[in-house]
């Protein structure tokens, strides 16, 4: 066997084992809490700012131990068609494309669903490359088929970054409001979710005028969501 053939064979075996590992984790995480994500590890390796310590605060709780206000707020802010689509909201994508094409301020609007965000957070790295986007689409279809909506929401609210070193609903609730995730009020839940787009720059316990305004809007939408539009805790 030639050297080139041996190298190709080793590469093939590597990707075969990698695929098997990913599929194993995909099935395992259908029932087992996700212990750590690529973003958590990345944050731990980033250069810390003066006076800032490395930290990772992540307490897993099941969906039934989260405030319904938090679940509704997440759907209201991030993906109002969560229960209707199969991982991708093509209507939202079209609106985002039209907005970004016409917008001259330089700000762009995204259209990632909660399913897409969960797939990225659990299995992939944070970047905007086409390769990562392609992998994200594949993982999104897989978790939609294997996990289902309730589990996707449960994982999403347990692993999403909610502040410097803070991951998941329970960690955020205790860090910002000194209470468990199932005790959050509608306003507190909306403030936490309002900080999602930039959680390391925004503090739900010390909200800016913008954050308060965004939280009020989210809370208003959440109040009017029909029960069938979000998973029940």
C-alpha positions in Angstrom: 0.0 0.0 0.0 1.4 3.4 -1.0 2.0 6.2 1.5 -0.8 8.3 0.0 -3.2 5.4 0.4 -2.3 4.9 4.0 -2.8 8.6 4.7 -6.2 8.5 3.0 -7.2 5.4 4.9 -6.2 7.0 8.3 -8.1 10.2 7.4 -11.2 8.1 6.5 -11.0 6.2 9.8 -10.6 9.4 11.7 -13.8 10.9 10.2 -15.6 7.6 10.7 -14.8 7.6 14.4 -15.6 11.2 14.6 -19.0 10.6 13.0 -19.7 7.7 15.4 -18.8 9.9 18.4 -21.0 12.7 17.3 -24.0 10.3 16.7 -23.4 8.8 20.1 -23.4 12.2 21.8 -26.5 13.1 19.8 -28.4 10.1 21.2 -26.9 10.4 24.7 -27.9 14.0 25.0 -31.5 13.1 24.3 -31.7 12.1 27.9 -28.4 13.0 29.7 -27.6 16.7 30.6 -25.0 18.3 28.4 -22.0 18.8 30.7 -20.0 21.3 28.6 -20.1 23.0 25.2 -17.4 24.1 22.7 -18.3 27.8 23.6 -17.8 27.1 27.3 -14.3 25.6 26.6 -13.5 28.5 24.3 -14.4 31.1 26.9 -12.1 29.3 29.4 -9.1 29.5 27.0 -9.7 33.2 26.0 -7.4 35.8 27.5 -8.9 37.2 30.6 -9.2 40.9 31.3 -7.3 42.5 34.2 -9.1 41.6 37.4 -11.3 39.0 35.7 -11.0 35.3 36.8 -11.7 32.3 34.7 -15.1 30.8 35.7 -17.8 28.5 34.5 -21.1 28.6 36.3 -23.5 26.0 34.9 -26.2 24.2 36.8 -28.5 22.0 34.8 -32.2 21.9 35.7 -35.1 20.1 33.9 -37.6 22.2 32.0 -40.3 21.6 34.7 -38.0 23.5 37.2 -37.9 26.6 35.0 -40.4 29.5 35.2 -42.9 29.3 32.4 -42.2 33.1 32.1 -38.7 32.2 30.9 -39.8 29.7 28.3 -42.4 32.1 26.9 -39.9 35.0 26.9 -37.4 32.9 25.0 -40.0 32.0 22.4 -41.3 35.6 22.2 -37.8 37.0 21.7 -36.0 34.4 19.7 -38.4 32.2 17.7 -42.2 32.7 17.8 -42.8 29.9 15.3 -40.7 27.4 17.3 -43.5 24.8 17.6 -44.5 25.2 14.0 -41.3 24.7 12.0 -38.9 21.8 11.6 -35.8 23.6 12.5 -35.8 26.5 10.0 -38.1 29.5 9.7 -37.9 30.3 6.0 -40.4 33.2 6.5 -38.1 34.8 9.0 -35.1 34.2 6.8 -36.8 36.0 3.9 -37.7 39.0 6.1 -34.1 39.1 7.5 -32.7 39.1 4.0 -35.0 41.9 2.8 -34.2 43.9 5.9 -30.4 43.5 5.5 -30.5 44.3 1.8 -32.4 47.6 2.5 -30.8 48.6 5.7 -28.0 51.2 5.4 -26.9 51.4 9.0 -24.6 48.4 8.9 -26.6 46.4 11.4 -27.8 43.0 10.3 -30.8 41.0 11.4 -30.5 37.2 11.9 -33.1 34.6 11.5 -31.7 31.6 13.5 -34.3 29.5 15.2 -33.9 28.2 18.7 -33.2 24.8 17.1 -30.4 26.2 15.1 -28.9 28.0 18.1 -29.1 24.9 20.2 -27.4 22.8 17.5 -24.6 25.4 17.2 -24.2 25.8 21.0 -24.0 22.1 21.7 -22.0 20.7 18.8 -20.2 23.5 17.0 -17.9 26.5 17.4 -18.9 30.2 17.2 -18.1 31.5 13.7 -19.8 32.7 10.5 -18.2 30.4 8.0 -20.2 28.6 5.4 -18.7 25.3 6.6 -20.1 25.9 10.1 -23.4 27.0 8.8 -23.7 23.8 6.7 -22.9 21.7 9.8 -25.3 23.7 11.8 -28.1 22.9 9.3 -27.3 19.2 9.5 -27.3 19.1 13.3 -30.5 21.1 13.4 -32.3 18.5 11.4 -30.9 15.7 13.6 -31.9 17.2 16.9 -35.4 18.1 15.5 -35.8 14.4 14.6 -34.1 12.8 17.6 -34.7 15.2 20.5 -38.0 16.9 19.7 -39.2 20.4 20.7 -39.4 20.0 24.4 -35.9 18.6 24.7 -34.5 21.2 22.4 -35.9 24.0 24.6 -34.6 22.3 27.7 -31.1 22.0 26.3 -31.2 25.5 24.9 -32.1 27.1 28.2 -29.5 25.1 30.0 -26.5 25.8 27.8 -27.0 29.3 26.4 -24.4 31.9 27.5 -26.2 34.3 29.9 -23.2 36.4 31.1 -19.4 36.2 31.8 -18.9 32.5 32.8 -22.7 32.1 33.3 -24.5 29.4 31.3 -28.1 28.3 31.5 -31.3 29.5 33.3 -30.4 28.3 36.8 -27.0 29.9 36.9 -28.4 33.2 35.5 -31.3 33.3 37.9 -29.0 32.8 40.9 -26.3 35.2 39.6 -28.6 38.0 38.8 -31.6 37.7 41.1 -30.5 35.3 43.8 -33.3 32.8 43.2 -33.9 29.6 41.4 -35.0 29.5 37.7 -38.5 28.4 38.7 -39.0 31.5 40.8 -38.4 34.1 38.1 -41.1 36.7 37.6 -42.2 37.7 34.1 -40.1 40.9 34.3 -37.0 39.1 35.5 -37.3 36.4 32.8 -37.8 39.0 30.1 -34.7 40.9 31.3 -32.6 37.7 31.1 -33.8 36.9 27.6 -33.4 40.5 26.5 -29.7 40.2 27.2 -29.2 37.1 25.0 -27.8 38.8 21.9 -24.9 40.2 23.9 -24.9 38.6 27.4 -21.4 39.6 28.3 -22.1 43.3 27.8 -25.6 43.5 29.3 -26.6 42.9 32.9 -30.2 41.9 33.7 -29.8 43.0 37.3 -28.6 46.4 36.3 -30.4 47.0 33.0 -29.8 49.9 30.7 -32.6 52.0 29.3 -32.4 49.9 26.1 -32.5 46.6 28.0 -35.5 47.7 30.0 -37.3 48.8 26.8 -36.5 45.5 25.1 -37.6 43.5 28.1 -40.9 45.3 28.2 -41.5 44.4 24.6 -40.6 40.8 25.1 -42.8 40.5 28.2 -45.7 42.0 26.3 -45.4 39.5 23.4 -44.9 36.6 25.9 -48.1 37.4 27.7 -50.1 37.0 24.5 -48.5 33.8 23.3 -51.0 30.9 23.0 -50.1 27.8 24.9 -49.5 25.8 21.8 -46.7 28.1 20.8 -44.2 27.0 23.4 -43.3 23.7 25.2 -45.1 23.2 28.6 -42.8 22.8 31.6 
